[in-house]
Amino acid sequence: MIEGRQVIAIIPIRGSDPEFRQDPVPLLGGKPLLAYTIEAARASHYVDTVAVTSDRQEILDSATALGAQ
């Protein structure tokens, strides 16, 4: 929260990106690459809500499991 206002971190991820065609939720160091971004946003003292947008349901399911909306 900043000056009494809620802060929403929006993380857009294109599932149709050529990098993600084989694996929509790639791993890095044994956990989903997306987890690092979500964890950093959730650890911020300023961010109240973390939301992920994507065109792939697998990515949205993974983001929800990691604590994002």
C-alpha positions in Angstrom: 0.0 0.0 0.0 1.3 3.4 -0.9 -0.2 6.5 0.6 -3.4 4.6 1.5 -3.9 3.2 -2.0 -3.8 -0.4 -2.9 -1.1 -1.5 -5.4 -1.7 -4.3 -7.9 1.3 -5.9 -9.6 0.3 -7.2 -13.0 2.5 -9.8 -14.6 1.7 -10.4 -18.3 2.9 -13.6 -19.8 2.4 -14.5 -23.5 1.9 -18.2 -23.8 2.1 -17.9 -27.6 5.6 -16.6 -27.4 8.0 -18.9 -29.4 10.1 -19.4 -26.2 7.2 -21.1 -24.4 5.7 -23.2 -27.2 7.3 -26.4 -26.0 6.8 -25.8 -22.3 4.4 -23.0 -21.2 5.8 -23.1 -17.7 9.6 -23.5 -18.0 11.7 -24.4 -15.0 14.7 -22.6 -13.7 16.6 -24.1 -10.8 13.8 -26.7 -10.3 10.9 -24.3 -10.0 8.7 -22.5 -12.5 10.4 -19.4 -14.0 7.2 -17.5 -13.2 7.7 -18.3 -9.5 10.6 -16.0 -9.1 8.6 -13.0 -10.4 5.5 -13.8 -8.3 7.7 -14.3 -5.2 9.4 -11.0 -5.7 6.1 -9.2 -6.1 4.6 -10.8 -3.1 7.7 -10.0 -1.0 7.3 -6.3 -1.7 6.0 -4.2 1.1 4.2 -2.0 -1.4 2.3 -4.6 -3.4 -1.1 -5.7 -2.1 -2.2 -8.0 -4.9 -0.3 -10.0 -7.6 -2.2 -10.7 -10.8 -1.0 -12.7 -13.8 -2.5 -12.4 -17.3 -1.9 -14.9 -20.0 -3.4 -16.5 -23.1 -2.6 -20.0 -21.8 -4.6 -21.8 -19.2 -1.5 -23.8 -18.0 0.3 -20.5 -17.1 -2.7 -19.2 -15.2 -3.1 -22.5 -13.3 0.6 -22.4 -12.3 0.3 -18.7 -11.3 -2.7 -19.5 -9.1 -0.9 -22.4 -7.4 2.0 -20.0 -6.7 -0.3 -17.5 -5.0 -1.2 -15.0 -7.7 -4.6 -14.2 -9.0 
